[in-house]
Amino acid sequence: MKGIKVENVTFTYPNGYTAVENVTLNISQGESIAIIGQNGAGKTTMVKLLNALLRPNSGSIIIDDVDIAELTTAETSKKVGYVFQNPGDQIFNNNVYDEIAYILRYNKLPETEVEELVMDAAELCGIVEYLRVNPYDLPFSLRKFVTIAVVIAMGSKYVILDEPTAGQDYNGLISQKNIIEELIKRNRTVITITHDMEFVIENFHRVIVMANKKVIADANKEEIFWNFDILAKSSLKQPVISQLARELGLGGNVISIEKFINNFK
């Protein structure tokens, strides 16, 4: 079965703190998923387990019918690409082109194929003009797109974006939206962890809510943002447009301006 299957996974850090407890999830190829919740809910630990940056103490993670306990972290990262919140945790080459090409060359791909993959990722991320620039001469927002391009070029079927909106302006958010839409068209799965609920509503269909180390809800975004019990348990708030719709007594689980206008007529 294609996809990611998380079965009763628990992870405890060496200091004894349990960050994820008995989590079970099924993620299909081609989905767009946001994992949300307050700090300490277990979101970052959960996605690092998917990428094998961390290994569960119990339970299993199956990716495309392969238990990742049988794979190295490098082998898993080919399947599940992770874009860190801080680009500085990933970037180490002297120019953008070499940064994107590094893992492709490491995997001994022909240079013609490397160039094709680098250009495709750079064009999608809008950074072609910076390919010969040192990444650290770019502003933080553009460095973020360099790290996204690295994962796109790798061809990972499952792409994890850790707080992708950090440091982004309006144009950066539009670019990220376009990237997510293109990846979904390519039948890749995009998973984000974020505190930006507007970004979630704009770009993701399925929402997983974590609180106190567990998954407490897993549904479409309309259901999640109108489930007041779940919002209270996870210390999350409705989007402003939803709050306004509720004040006006509009039905229909409004979470967008378009739906607000339609329900207001």
GUDO-570254 format. One record per residue (C-alpha): residue in three letters; x, y, z; residue number from 1. Coordinates in steps of 0.5 Angstrom, whole numbers, m for minus. Each point is the difference from the previous one (the first is absolute). Layout:
+---------+-------+-------+-------+-----+
! residuo !  east ! north !    up ! num !
+---------+-------+-------+-------+-----+
!     ALA !     X !     Y !     Z ! NUM !
...
+---------+-------+-------+-------+-----+
***
This chain:
+---------+-------+-------+-------+-----+
! residuo !  east ! north !    up ! num !
+---------+-------+-------+-------+-----+
!     MET !     0 !     0 !     0 !   1 !
!     LYS !     3 !     7 !    m2 !   2 !
!     GLY !     0 !     5 !     6 !   3 !
!     ILE !     2 !     1 !     7 !   4 !
!     LYS !    m2 !    m5 !     5 !   5 !
!     VAL !     1 !     2 !     8 !   6 !
!     GLU !    m2 !    m5 !     5 !   7 !
!     ASN !     0 !     1 !     7 !   8 !
!     VAL !     6 !     4 !     0 !   9 !
!     THR !     3 !     3 !     6 !  10 !
!     PHE !     7 !     4 !     1 !  11 !
!     THR !     3 !     2 !     6 !  12 !
!     TYR !     7 !     4 !     0 !  13 !
!     PRO !     6 !    m2 !     4 !  14 !
!     ASN !    m2 !     5 !     6 !  15 !
!     GLY !    m6 !    m4 !     1 !  16 !
!     TYR !    m5 !     5 !    m3 !  17 !
!     THR !    m6 !    m4 !    m4 !  18 !
!     ALA !    m1 !     5 !    m6 !  19 !
!     VAL !    m5 !    m5 !    m4 !  20 !
!     GLU !    m4 !    m5 !     3 !  21 !
!     ASN !    m4 !    m6 !    m4 !  22 !
!     VAL !    m1 !     4 !    m6 !  23 !
!     THR !    m3 !    m4 !    m6 !  24 !
!     LEU !    m1 !     4 !    m7 !  25 !
!     ASN !    m1 !    m2 !    m7 !  26 !
!     ILE !     2 !     5 !    m6 !  27 !
!     SER !    m1 !    m2 !    m7 !  28 !
!     GLN !     4 !     3 !    m6 !  29 !
!     GLY !    m2 !     6 !    m3 !  30 !
!     GLU !    m3 !     3 !     7 !  31 !
!     SER !     1 !     7 !     2 !  32 !
!     ILE !     0 !     0 !     8 !  33 !
!     ALA !     1 !     5 !     6 !  34 !
!     ILE !     2 !    m3 !     7 !  35 !
!     ILE !    m2 !     6 !     5 !  36 !
!     GLY !     0 !     1 !     7 !  37 !
!     GLN !     4 !     4 !     5 !  38 !
!     ASN !     7 !     0 !     2 !  39 !
!     GLY !     2 !    m7 !     4 !  40 !
!     ALA !    m6 !    m4 !    m4 !  41 !
!     GLY !     5 !    m4 !    m3 !  42 !
!     LYS !    m1 !     2 !    m7 !  43 !
!     THR !     8 !     1 !    m2 !  44 !
!     THR !     2 !    m7 !     3 !  45 !
!     MET !    m6 !    m3 !    m4 !  46 !
!     VAL !     3 !     2 !    m6 !  47 !
!     LYS !     7 !    m1 !     1 !  48 !
!     LEU !    m2 !    m7 !     2 !  49 !
!     LEU !    m3 !    m1 !    m7 !  50 !
!     ASN !     7 !     3 !    m3 !  51 !
!     ALA !     4 !    m5 !     4 !  52 !
!     LEU !     3 !     6 !     4 !  53 !
!     LEU !    m3 !    m3 !     6 !  54 !
!     ARG !    m1 !    m8 !     1 !  55 !
!     PRO !    m6 !    m2 !     4 !  56 !
!     ASN !     0 !    m4 !     7 !  57 !
!     SER !    m6 !    m4 !    m2 !  58 !
!     GLY !    m4 !    m1 !    m6 !  59 !
!     SER !     1 !     0 !    m7 !  60 !
!     ILE !     0 !     5 !    m6 !  61 !
!     ILE !    m1 !    m3 !    m7 !  62 !
!     ILE !     2 !     4 !    m6 !  63 !
!     ASP !    m3 !    m3 !    m7 !  64 !
!     ASP !     0 !    m7 !     3 !  65 !
!     VAL !     7 !     1 !     3 !  66 !
!     ASP !     1 !     0 !     8 !  67 !
!     ILE !     5 !     6 !     0 !  68 !
!     ALA !     4 !    m4 !     6 !  69 !
!     GLU !     3 !    m4 !    m5 !  70 !
!     LEU !     2 !     7 !    m4 !  71 !
!     THR !     6 !     5 !     2 !  72 !
!     THR !    m2 !     7 !     1 !  73 !
!     ALA !     3 !     1 !    m7 !  74 !
!     GLU !    m4 !    m5 !    m3 !  75 !
!     THR !    m6 !     3 !     3 !  76 !
!     SER !     1 !     7 !    m2 !  77 !
!     LYS !     0 !    m2 !    m7 !  78 !
!     LYS !    m8 !    m2 !     1 !  79 !
!     VAL !    m1 !     5 !     5 !  80 !
!     GLY !     3 !     7 !    m1 !  81 !
!     TYR !     1 !     5 !     6 !  82 !
!     VAL !     0 !     7 !    m1 !  83 !
!     PHE !     2 !     3 !     7 !  84 !
!     GLN !    m2 !     6 !     3 !  85 !
!     ASN !     6 !     4 !     0 !  86 !
!     PRO !     4 !    m1 !    m7 !  87 !
!     GLY !     7 !     1 !     4 !  88 !
!     ASP !    m2 !    m7 !     3 !  89 !
!     GLN !     1 !    m3 !    m8 !  90 !
!     ILE !     4 !     5 !    m4 !  91 !
!     PHE !     8 !    m1 !     0 !  92 !
!     ASN !     2 !     1 !    m8 !  93 !
!     ASN !     3 !     6 !    m3 !  94 !
!     ASN !    m5 !     1 !    m5 !  95 !
!     VAL !    m8 !    m1 !    m1 !  96 !
!     TYR !     1 !    m5 !    m6 !  97 !
!     ASP !     5 !    m4 !     4 !  98 !
!     GLU !    m4 !     0 !     6 !  99 !
!     ILE !    m6 !    m3 !    m4 ! 100 !
!     ALA !     5 !    m5 !    m4 ! 101 !
!     TYR !     3 !    m3 !     6 ! 102 !
!     ILE !    m4 !    m6 !     2 ! 103 !
!     LEU !    m1 !    m1 !    m8 ! 104 !
!     ARG !     7 !    m1 !    m1 ! 105 !
!     TYR !     1 !    m4 !     6 ! 106 !
!     ASN !    m5 !    m5 !    m3 ! 107 !
!     LYS !     5 !     0 !    m6 ! 108 !
!     LEU !    m6 !     3 !    m5 ! 109 !
!     PRO !     3 !     2 !    m7 ! 110 !
!     GLU !     2 !     7 !     0 ! 111 !
!     THR !    m5 !     1 !    m5 ! 112 !
!     GLU !    m6 !    m2 !     4 ! 113 !
!     VAL !     3 !     4 !     6 ! 114 !
!     GLU !    m1 !     6 !    m4 ! 115 !
!     GLU !    m7 !    m2 !    m2 ! 116 !
!     LEU !    m2 !    m1 !     7 ! 117 !
!     VAL !     3 !     6 !     3 ! 118 !
!     MET !    m3 !     5 !    m6 ! 119 !
!     ASP !    m7 !    m3 !     1 ! 120 !
!     ALA !     1 !     1 !     8 ! 121 !
!     ALA !     3 !     7 !    m1 ! 122 !
!     GLU !    m6 !     2 !    m5 ! 123 !
!     LEU !    m5 !    m3 !     5 ! 124 !
!     CYS !     3 !     4 !     6 ! 125 !
!     GLY !     1 !     7 !    m4 ! 126 !
!     ILE !     8 !     0 !     1 ! 127 !
!     VAL !     3 !    m2 !    m7 ! 128 !
!     GLU !     3 !     7 !     1 ! 129 !
!     TYR !     4 !    m2 !     6 ! 130 !
!     LEU !     3 !    m6 !    m2 ! 131 !
!     ARG !     7 !     2 !     0 ! 132 !
!     VAL !    m1 !     4 !     7 ! 133 !
!     ASN !     2 !    m2 !     6 ! 134 !
!     PRO !    m6 !    m2 !     4 ! 135 !
!     TYR !     2 !     4 !     6 ! 136 !
!     ASP !     0 !     7 !    m4 ! 137 !
!     LEU !    m7 !    m1 !    m1 ! 138 !
!     PRO !    m5 !     2 !     5 ! 139 !
!     PHE !    m4 !    m5 !     5 ! 140 !
!     SER !    m6 !     0 !    m4 ! 141 !
!     LEU !     4 !    m2 !    m7 ! 142 !
!     ARG !     4 !    m5 !     4 ! 143 !
!     LYS !    m6 !    m4 !     2 ! 144 !
!     PHE !    m2 !    m1 !    m8 ! 145 !
!     VAL !     7 !    m3 !    m1 ! 146 !
!     THR !    m1 !    m5 !     5 ! 147 !
!     ILE !    m7 !    m2 !    m3 ! 148 !
!     ALA !     3 !     0 !    m6 ! 149 !
!     VAL !     5 !    m5 !     2 ! 150 !
!     VAL !    m5 !    m5 !     3 ! 151 !
!     ILE !    m4 !     1 !    m7 ! 152 !
!     ALA !     6 !    m2 !    m4 ! 153 !
!     MET !     1 !    m6 !     4 ! 154 !
!     GLY !    m7 !    m2 !    m2 ! 155 !
!     SER !    m2 !    m2 !     7 ! 156 !
!     LYS !    m7 !    m3 !    m1 ! 157 !
!     TYR !    m2 !     3 !     7 ! 158 !
!     VAL !     2 !     7 !     1 ! 159 !
!     ILE !     0 !     3 !     8 ! 160 !
!     LEU !     0 !     8 !     0 ! 161 !
!     ASP !     2 !     2 !     7 ! 162 !
!     GLU !    m3 !     7 !     2 ! 163 !
!     PRO !     0 !     2 !    m7 ! 164 !
!     THR !    m3 !     7 !     0 ! 165 !
!     ALA !     6 !     2 !     5 ! 166 !
!     GLY !     3 !     6 !    m3 ! 167 !
!     GLN !    m4 !     1 !    m6 ! 168 !
!     ASP !    m4 !     6 !    m3 ! 169 !
!     TYR !    m6 !    m1 !    m4 ! 170 !
!     ASN !     3 !    m1 !    m6 ! 171 !
!     GLY !     4 !    m6 !     3 ! 172 !
!     LEU !    m6 !    m3 !     3 ! 173 !
!     ILE !    m3 !     0 !    m7 ! 174 !
!     SER !     6 !    m3 !    m3 ! 175 !
!     GLN !    m1 !    m6 !     5 ! 176 !
!     LYS !    m7 !    m1 !    m1 ! 177 !
!     ASN !     2 !    m1 !    m8 ! 178 !
!     ILE !     5 !    m5 !     2 ! 179 !
!     ILE !    m4 !    m4 !     5 ! 180 !
!     GLU !    m6 !     0 !    m6 ! 181 !
!     GLU !     6 !    m2 !    m5 ! 182 !
!     LEU !     2 !    m6 !     5 ! 183 !
!     ILE !    m7 !    m2 !     1 ! 184 !
!     LYS !    m1 !     0 !    m8 ! 185 !
!     ARG !     7 !    m4 !     0 ! 186 !
!     ASN !    m4 !    m5 !     5 ! 187 !
!     ARG !     5 !     1 !     5 ! 188 !
!     THR !    m3 !     1 !     7 ! 189 !
!     VAL !     2 !     6 !     4 ! 190 !
!     ILE !     0 !     1 !     8 ! 191 !
!     THR !     1 !     6 !     4 ! 192 !
!     ILE !     0 !     2 !     7 ! 193 !
!     THR !    m2 !     7 !     1 ! 194 !
!     HIS !    m3 !     5 !     5 ! 195 !
!     ASP !    m3 !     4 !    m6 ! 196 !
!     MET !    m7 !    m2 !    m1 ! 197 !
!     GLU !    m1 !     5 !    m6 ! 198 !
!     PHE !     5 !    m4 !    m3 ! 199 !
!     VAL !    m3 !    m7 !     2 ! 200 !
!     ILE !    m7 !     2 !    m3 ! 201 !
!     GLU !     3 !     3 !    m6 ! 202 !
!     ASN !     4 !    m6 !    m2 ! 203 !
!     PHE !    m2 !    m7 !     4 ! 204 !
!     HIS !    m6 !    m4 !    m1 ! 205 !
!     ARG !     1 !    m5 !     6 ! 206 !
!     VAL !     2 !     3 !     7 ! 207 !
!     ILE !     3 !    m4 !     6 ! 208 !
!     VAL !     0 !     3 !     7 ! 209 !
!     MET !     5 !    m2 !     5 ! 210 !
!     ALA !    m1 !     1 !     7 ! 211 !
!     ASN !     4 !    m3 !     6 ! 212 !
!     LYS !     4 !    m5 !    m4 ! 213 !
!     LYS !    m6 !    m3 !    m4 ! 214 !
!     VAL !    m4 !     1 !    m6 ! 215 !
!     ILE !    m7 !     3 !     3 ! 216 !
!     ALA !    m3 !     1 !    m7 ! 217 !
!     ASP !     1 !    m1 !    m7 ! 218 !
!     ALA !    m5 !     2 !    m5 ! 219 !
!     ASN !    m1 !     6 !    m6 ! 220 !
!     LYS !     1 !     7 !     2 ! 221 !
!     GLU !    m7 !     2 !     0 ! 222 !
!     GLU !    m2 !    m5 !     6 ! 223 !
!     ILE !     7 !     1 !     4 ! 224 !
!     PHE !    m1 !     8 !     0 ! 225 !
!     TRP !    m8 !    m1 !     2 ! 226 !
!     ASN !     2 !    m5 !     5 ! 227 !
!     PHE !     0 !     4 !     7 ! 228 !
!     ASP !     2 !    m6 !     4 ! 229 !
!     ILE !     6 !    m1 !    m4 ! 230 !
!     LEU !     2 !     7 !    m1 ! 231 !
!     ALA !    m1 !     1 !     8 ! 232 !
!     LYS !     4 !    m7 !     1 ! 233 !
!     SER !     6 !     3 !    m4 ! 234 !
!     SER !     0 !     7 !     2 ! 235 !
!     LEU !    m2 !     2 !    m7 ! 236 !
!     LYS !    m4 !     6 !    m3 ! 237 !
!     GLN !    m5 !     0 !    m6 ! 238 !
!     PRO !     2 !     4 !    m6 ! 239 !
!     VAL !    m2 !     7 !     1 ! 240 !
!     ILE !    m5 !    m1 !    m6 ! 241 !
!     SER !    m3 !    m6 !     3 ! 242 !
!     GLN !    m1 !     4 !     7 ! 243 !
!     LEU !    m3 !     6 !    m4 ! 244 !
!     ALA !    m5 !    m5 !    m3 ! 245 !
!     ARG !    m2 !    m3 !     6 ! 246 !
!     GLU !    m1 !     7 !     3 ! 247 !
!     LEU !    m5 !     1 !    m6 ! 248 !
!     GLY !    m3 !    m7 !     1 ! 249 !
!     LEU !     2 !    m2 !    m7 ! 250 !
!     GLY !     0 !    m8 !    m1 ! 251 !
!     GLY !     4 !    m4 !    m4 ! 252 !
!     ASN !     6 !    m1 !     4 ! 253 !
!     VAL !     3 !     7 !    m3 ! 254 !
!     ILE !     8 !     0 !    m1 ! 255 !
!     SER !     1 !     4 !    m6 ! 256 !
!     ILE !    m2 !     7 !    m2 ! 257 !
!     GLU !    m3 !    m3 !    m7 ! 258 !
!     LYS !    m4 !    m5 !     5 ! 259 !
!     PHE !    m2 !     6 !     4 ! 260 !
!     ILE !    m3 !     4 !    m6 ! 261 !
!     ASN !    m4 !    m6 !    m2 ! 262 !
!     ASN !    m3 !    m1 !     6 ! 263 !
!     PHE !    m1 !     7 !     2 ! 264 !
!     LYS !    m4 !     1 !    m7 ! 265 !
+---------+-------+-------+-------+-----+
***
